[in-house]
Amino acid sequence: MLNHALGLLVHPRKQWQALHDLSDDSLKRNSPYTIVLALLPALAWYIGTTEFGWRVGQGEATYMTEYSALSLMGGFYFGLLVAVTVIGYFIHWMSKTYGVKTDPLKGFVVAGFIATPIFLVGIAGIYPLVWLNILLVLAALSYAIYLLFTGIPIMFDMSDERGFLFASAVMGVAMVVTVAMMAGTVLFWDFVSSPVFH
């Protein structure tokens, strides 16, 4: 399973082609990929905020209580899975417009592969340094966009032009999902579990 992650980072076009060549059943067996990889940032941020603390500039580190971090990172993990699921569903739903036959599980798997750099860069949360994490997240988002635009045409046997349009539509959905996640985070903090520091 992790060989797919490495392949998408090192030689993405070749890896997308290898994923395309899998049978639909074999591809769908990769659905745990997202479930496992989404754990990495949640666990890293839990350790980072409870053991190493959050530091802004040269100030003292601020630590979260273990209970507070556990509930927030559980919400973070759930949010990542929901985001990939929604994007995957929309990949499936929009595929009809582009004349592609697919199903929701394949959309979920493809969305999970596209999110690989975001999951992997989340490991940097083990040492939550603001400027470093912002730079890494921006780099991961850029690479995820690259994976989206290279992967959609290959995975769905489309011309580059139609694949670009399809990927652009998916990107629009991903932006809406991102804004919804940010709003959901605020609501989660207000009504479910606020961060508690010590």
Order of alpha helices (4+ residues) and beta strands (2+ residues): alpha-alpha-alpha-alpha-alpha-alpha-alpha-alpha-alpha-alpha
